[in-house]
């Protein structure tokens, strides 16, 4: 039986790999196209539509009425040719792309050009399309069920995740032409882009050293700048014991070879590279290659250390490091700094695991996640720029879907996503890095007791510090309550005794619960926490509850009376009271890009000030994300205003 399963595994793996014309060529093209400009600033607003929508008739899945570029469409597709999709752009009366979803993906998988390294793929369960479509005014995506018999089958689903960028951009987008040749869909990509070869004309320099390490021993390497590291290669007798760290632009390298935290890159190679081979990293036995460009202005310190293992204090591990870089790289001052941060934890069944949280300006480019099990109902939750007029929230449907698969499909390996094993996955946002202006948070939903390891990758305008924000507020949360209770709740009113009774309407609701919740860069993420109070844990369930309301209370101390401004953002109806007075009461309309932002002014009195927020959650375009953002905009001196509730 074991031998039979191995044969089946190898056969299926070869089928999946064969869907791409030449996978090594595809990664090479992707490096040229995506990595060369990856460290440059990115100025646009990201958007994401996530939906689960059973239907029998023709239906509009998404309609956008502003300029932008469609970057990716993913949908479940387990029933062969039962799903027809059409893409309309601007004033076109006929769709620019149309056909059975799986046929579109199969045709797109044959595209690999300098500006579209991968057009798409179909893995028998899901459809992935990466064909970029620019729209000046309108993007409309329509779907309908089809059946060879002419009947209209009922589609239980499908699930959808559609990624796009909004705003006028100067990004080059090739022209995609659909043709019908002998009854088969064929895409022609009119690609006139010439790859930027300016860097290729600069002289490559190399740092190459062979050395030995024992357990906990540290080895530092230094490269003068300005410059850009193009590739780091590490060869070792024990790759998985090594930890890679970097620091950029140290004030001085004099006084010894010591390099102390904070590190901008800090991750074990077993999680930074794992056994992946893709656009950004590559593992080949006892060697790894890292292709993420790493710019620096003054200098770059690279540190390798060996993790503690049994007898490792005495044994020596032989290693070699080779760094390929450009010194005095073009426009070095315009580049952002590369960051990679490792984290780990265990799911408690109701709260999200924080993959990374950072303050500043930059763009997120990807994540590796390990040992996180089956994430149905959990998964990606991105929160950024709470303290600006343009906050963004991106919430996926399920964890497996973030990696462009479903039903725990594995073995896919593309420039953007891959899962060589059930417990080992990567997703790189190379086709559309996620820009942030003020802050960035990446959360992940986990089942109870589930361990997780992760490495997040991003670029930032300045080298970041690993620190928690001192300005975060802690809230006393109440609920969840039925959605109908939203209008009845205000300061001084009696809170409902019973919480929302989940699916079983006949079940006896449990008593209302209260707990503490601390914001993350101004966001209060309640996406999974409510299930703790309506479902017995353990075990936890993957469901994300909708159609409910909750209350968040906090108390702020002000040293003197003052007028202040707060930034607020929500995607569902929200009410805010300060010292008993209503300062915001919004019934937010359900639409694509649903997060709506506000600026409110409030008069704080000297001493204690009561903040009372009534929030809700309904079904919309972001798969039941539940939460809000509330952040002080007024600049105050340390200790002038602070939260009185204890921090978790």
N, C-alpha and C positions, 0 to 999 in steps of 0.2 A: 504493500500500500504506500509506504514512504517513497519507494522508487517511482511508483506511478505518479504520485503527487509532484515529485521533483521534475519529472518529464513534462507534465502538464504546465508547471510553472515556467519552465524554460521555453516551452512552445508559445505560451501566451506572451511572455516577455518579448520574444522575438517578433511576434505580430505587432505589439505596441511600438517597438523600436522601428519596425519597417514602415510605419505610417508616415515617417518623415523621409524625404529624399536622401539627405546626407546629414546626419546629426552633427558630425564634427564640423562640417562646413557651416551649418546653421549657427553653432556656437561661435565660430570665428567671425561670421558676419555680424552677429549680435554684439560681440566685443567691439568691433569697429564702429558700429552704429550707436550703441547705447552707452558704452563706457567712456568714450572719448570726451563727451560733454557732460558726464554725470556729475562732476563736481561744480559745474556752473550754477548760478542762481536760477530758479524756476519761478516764473511769475504767472500764475493762473489759479483759478478756483477749481478744486476737484469736486466731482459729483458722483453719486452712486445710487442706483435704484435696486432695491432688494425686495422681492415679492414672492408670495406663494399664491397662485391664482387658478383654482379649478374653473374650467369653462367648457361650454359646448358650442358657442357661436363665435364669430369673428369679434376680436376685441383689441383695443389699443392698449399696449403694455406700457408705453412711455411716450410722452410728447413734451418736448422742450421748445421754448419760444425765445431763444436768445442765441448768440453765436457760440460755437464750441466745436469740439472734435470728439466723435465717438471712438473709444480706444479698445473696448472689449465687451463682448456679450457672452454670457455663460448661461446654459439652461439644462435642466435634467431632461433626459430624452430616452426613456427606457423602452418605448414601444415602436421602435423602427421608424416608419415614415408617417406617423400620425400627427406631426406638428409642422405647419407651414408658417414661415416668417417673411415679412416684407419690411423693407427699410425705405422711407421717404425722406428726401432732403430738400428743404426750402420749398420752391414752387413746383417741384416735379409732380406731375399728375400720375405718372407711372413710377413704381418703386425702382430705385437704382440697384437694389439687390432683392431677390425673392426666390423662394423655393423651399422644399422640405429641409428642415433644420439639419438633419444628418448629412444630406447631400451637399449643403452649403459648406459644412465643416470639412467634409472629405475633399471638396474642391479647394478650399482654402489651405489645406495641409500641404498642397503641392507648391505653394508660393513661398519662396525664400529669396528675398532681394536685399540690396543694401539698406533700404529704408523700411522694409517689412521682413525682418529675419524669419518670422513664423506667422503664416496667415491664419492658422487655426488647426484644430484636430477634433476627431470624433473617437471616443474611447468605448463605444457601444452603450454607455450609460449616460454620458453627458456630451454636450456640444460646446466647443470653445471657438470663438471667432475673434481674431485680432486685426481684422481689416479696418484701417482707420478711415473714417468718413468725416470730412469737414462740412459743417452747416453754418450758414450765415444768419439764418433767421429761425429755421424750424428743423427739428429732428423728430420723426414719428416712426415708431416701431409697432407693427400690427402683427397679430398672430391669430391663427384659427386652426381648429382640428380638421384633419382630412382622413379619408379612408378609401382604399381602392374600390370598395363597393359603392361609393357615393354617399354612404351614411355619414352623419356627423357624430363621431364618437365623443363620449364625455371624457375629458382629460382631467384626471385627478392630479392637479398641478398644472403646468410644471412649476418648478422653482426657477427664479430669475435672479441674476446679478449682472447689472449693466454699469460699466465704468466709463466716465466721460470727463473732459475738462471744459470749463466754461470761460468765456471771455475772448476778446480778439487776440490771437496769437500769430506769430510769424513762423510757426513750425511748418516745415515742409511736409506735405501730405501727397503721396502719389495718387494717381487716378486709377480707380478699380473699375474694370469693365467686365460685366458678366455676359457670357456667351453660352449658347446651346449647341453642342457638337455631337451629332449622332445620339441625341436624347440624353446626353450627360452635361452637367453643369461644369463650365470651365471659367476660371477667373484669369483675366489678363491684368497685370500690374504695370501701368505705364510709369516707370521709375526713372526720372531724369536727374535724380540727386547725385551729385559727385561727393564722395566721401572727403571730409576735411583731412588733409594730409600735412597740415602745418607742423604738428608734433613730430611727424615722421622725418622731417628735415632737420630736427635738432639732434645733437649727438647724444646717444645713450651712454650712460655711465653705469659702472657695476661695482657693487661692494660684495666681496666673496670671502668667507672665513669658515674654517673648520675648527671646531672646539668640542670640549667635553663638559658635561653637566652631571652632577649628582643631585639627589633629592633636595629641594628647596634652594639650590644654588641659583644665583641670578647672573645673567650675562647681558651686558648692554652694548649697543652699537649706535654710532652717531653719524649723521649725514648732514653736511652743511647745506644751507639754502641760499636763495629760494629755489624751490624745485618741486617736482612731482614724482612720487614713487609710482612706477607703472606695473611692477610685479614683484612679489616676494615669494621666493622658493625656499622651502625648508625640507631638509633631508635628515632623517633621524632613525636610530635603531628602535626608538620608542616614541613615535609621533603622538600617540594619544596621551602621553604624560606631560606634554609641553603646553605652556600658557603663553600667549602672545599679547604684548602690551606696547602701546606707543604713547608718546607725548610730543606735542608740537611746540615749537617756538619758545624754548627755554630761555630765560634771561641770560644765563651764562652756563657754559660747559666747563668752566674752570673750577678748580678745587676738588678734583676727583671725578670718578666715573659713576657716581650715585645718581639714580633717577627715582624720584618719589611720586606718589599719587598727587593729584588726580590724573588718571590715564584716560585718554580719549578712546583707545582700543584696549579692551581688557576681556579676554575670552580664551578658554581652553580650545586648542585646535580640534579636539574631538567633537566640539559643538560648532566652532567657527566654520570648519570645512567638512567635518564628518566623513562620510564616504561618498559625498556628492561630486559629480562632474557636470558643470554647467557653465554659464557665461562668466560668472564672477569668481568661482572657486573650482579647484580640481584636485582630486585625490588619486594618486597612483601608487599603491602599495605603501612603501615607507617614505613617500614624499608628498608634499602638498604645494599647490600654487595658488596665490591670491592675486586676482586681477583688479580688484577695486582700486581706482586711482586715489592716491593719498597726497594731496598738495600740502606744502608747508612754506613758510616765509623766511624765518630765521634758520631753523634747523629741525631735525626730526630725530628723536631718541626711540630706538626700538629695543624692547626688552624681551628676552626669553627666559623662562624659568621652568624647572621641572617639578611637577607635583610630587608630594610625599607618597611613597609606596613602601611596602615592606622591604627592608634591606637597602632602600634607595640611598641612604646616607653614605653607604660604603661603595656601592656600584657606580660606575661611570657610564654615561650614555654618550655615544659619539654622535655629533650633529654637524650639519653644515647649513649656512644661510647664504643665500644669494639675492641681492636686491638690485633690481634694474630701475634706473631713475633718470630723469632729465633734470639737469641743473640750470637755473635761470630760465625755467619754463615760461612760455608765452602767457602774458596776462596773469601772472601768478597771483597778483593781488585780488583778482576777481573770483578766485576759486574759494569754495567752502572747505572746511576740514572734515575728513572722514572719521566716523565714530562707529564702534562696534562694542556692544555691552552685553555681557552674559548675566542671566538671572535664573533662579530656580525657585520652586515652591511646591505646595501640595494644595489641591482644591479643597475648599471647605463645603462645597455643595451649594452655596448660595451667593457668594461674592465673586467678583472677577479677579483673575490673576493679572498683576501689572507686569507686562513685558518690559516696558520702558516708559519713563516720564522725563521730559527735559524742558528747560526754559530757553527761549531765544528764537532766532530765525534760521530756517534751514529747509531741508526736504528729506522725507523718509523714503528709503529705497528697498527695504525688505526685512525678512525675518526667517530664522531657522527655528523649528519647534520639534521637541523630542518627547517621547514617552507620555503623550497627553491623551492616549486612548481614543475612543470613539466620541467625537465632539458634537453629536447630534443635539441641537438646541444651544450649543455653546458657540465658541468661535470668536471671530475678529470684531473689535469694537474700537474705533479710532476717534479720538476727541482732540480738537486743536483750536487754538486761538480764542479761548473763552474771554480774554480781556481785550478783545478788539471789536470793531463794528461788523466783522465778517467771520464769525465762528463757524466751524464745520464739524459735523458728526457723520461718520461712515460706519454703518452697522451691517455686518454680513448675516446670512441666514444660519448656516451651520459651519462648524469648524472645518469639516472635510471640504466644503464648497469653496472656502477661501483658497484652497490649493488646487482649484479648477477641476475638481472631481466630485463624485458623489458615491454613495453606497460603499464607502471606504475603498474605492478603486485605488490600486497602487501600481507602481512601475512606470508611470509617466515620467518623462524627463525632457523638459523644454527650457528655453531661456528664462521663462517667467515662473515656472513652478515644477515641482517634482516630488515624488514619494517613492524612493527605492524600497522602503519597508513601511509596514503599518505604523511604526512608532518613530518615523524619521521623515521630515518634510521641510521643504523650502518654498518660499514665495517671494520673488523679487519684483518690485514695481519699476522695472526698467522701462517699460513702454509708457509709463506715466508716473514719475516720482510724485510724492504727495507733499506739496509745499506747506510750510507753516510760518507765520509771521511772529508769533509771540510765545507759543508753547505747543507741546505735542505730548499726547498720551496714547499708548497702545495697550488695551486690555484684552484678556482672553477668558472666555467662559470655560470652566472646568467642572467635571463631576466631583462628587465628594470623595476624598481620599486619593484622588488621582495625582501622581507626581508629574512635574513638568520641568523641562530644561529649555532655555531659549537663548538666542543671540539676536539682538536687533541691530540693524544697519541703517545709518542715516548720515547726512552731511549737515554741518552747522556753520553759520557765519563766523562764530568764534569758538574756540575750544570750550566744551561744556564742562561743568563740574557735576559730580555725582552727589547731589544734595536735594533734600526735600524743601519745598517752598515754605517759608515761615509765615506766609500770609494766608494759608489755607484755613477754611472755616470747618468746624465740626458741628454736625446737626444731630438733634434728637428726632429720629424718624418715627412715624406712627402709621400703621396700616399693614397691608394694603386693604382698601375699602372698595366697595362696588363703585363703578364709574358714576352711577346716579347720585352718589353722595357728594360729588364735587361741588355742586351749587349750594349745598347746605352747610358747608364747613367754612368757618371764619374764626378769628380770635375770640375766645370767650365762649364759643358754642361747644356743646358736648360732642366729643368725638364718638363715632359709632362704636358699639361694643363688640361687634363681630367683624371679622375680616372677610374679604371676598372668597366665596366657597369653591373656587377652582372649577373643574368641569362638572362635578356631580352636584347639580342644583338641589337634589333631594338630601344631600349629605348635610349633617349638622355643622354649621360654620364654627370655627374655633374663635377663641377670645382674641381681641385685638392685641397686637404686639408692638413693642417699642424697642429701639436699638440706636446705637451711635453710628454715624457715617461721616467720614472726613472727605472733603472734596479733593479732587486731583486737578491741579492747575486751574481751579475755578469750576470744574465740572463735578456734578454729583451724579454718578452712574448707578442707576437702580435696576439695570437690565435683568439681572438674575437674582438679586437679593430677596425679592418678595417670595420666591418659592420656598424659602426657608420657613416661612410662617404659614404656608398653606399646604405644604407637602411634608410628610414625615421624612426626616433625614437622620441617618442613612436608611435606604439608599436615596440618592437624589435623582431627579428626572431632568431630562434635557429641555422640557417645555419652557418657553418664555411667555409669561402671563401678559394678557392684554385686557383692555376694557376695565380699568381699575383706577383708583386715585390713591393719593397718599399725602401726608403732611410732613414738612421739614421745619423744625424750629431751631433757632440759634439765638445767642445773646452776644451783643458786641458792647464793649466798654469804650467810651470816648472820654478823653481827658478834659475836653471842653466842648461846649456847644458849637456845632459847625454844620455847614451844608456840604454834602458829598454826592458823588455820582457813582452808580453801580452799572456794570454791564450785565445784561440778562439775555439768555437764549433758551428757547424751548421749541419742541416740535409738536406739542399738543397744548390744549387749554391750560393756562397757568394763572394763579392769583398770588400777589405778594402784598403783605401788610407790614408796615414798619411802625412800631409803637401803637398798634391798633388801627392805624389809618391805611386805607387802600392806596397803593402807589402803582399797581399794575393789575389789570383784569383783561386778559386777552383770550379770545376764542380762535386759536390759530387754525387757518385753513389747511386742509390736507392736500398737498401738492408735491411734485418732485422737488428735490432739494428742500426738505420740509423745515429745516432748522431756521427759526426766525429770531432776529436779535432786536434788543431794545436798549436804550439808555434811560435810566430813571434818576431823578434828583430826589434827595431826601434830607430832611432836617434832623440831624442826630442831636439828642440832648446830652448834657454832661452826665456821665455815669452810665448806667445800664440801658441798653436799647434792645427791644424785642423784635426779632425778624421771624415772620410767620409765612411760610410758602405752601400753597396748596397746588400739587402737581397731578397730572393725569397721564394716561397712556391709552392710545387707540391704535387701530390698524392703519398703517400708512405706507409710504414708500421706503421705509428703512427697517422693515421687519421687526416691528414692535419695540424698537429701542425706547427705554424709559429713563428719563432723567432731565436735568436742566443745568444751566450754567448761571452762576451768580458770583460776580467778582468786583471788588472795590477798584474804581478807576482813579479816584482822587489820590494824589501823591501825599503821603503823610510820613512823619518821622517815626522811626521804630518805637513801638510802645504807645503811640498816640491813639491808635485804635487797635483793639485786639479782641479775639474771640474768647469768651469766658468759659465755654464748654471744654471739658478735657479732650485731648487728642487721643485717638485709638492707639 
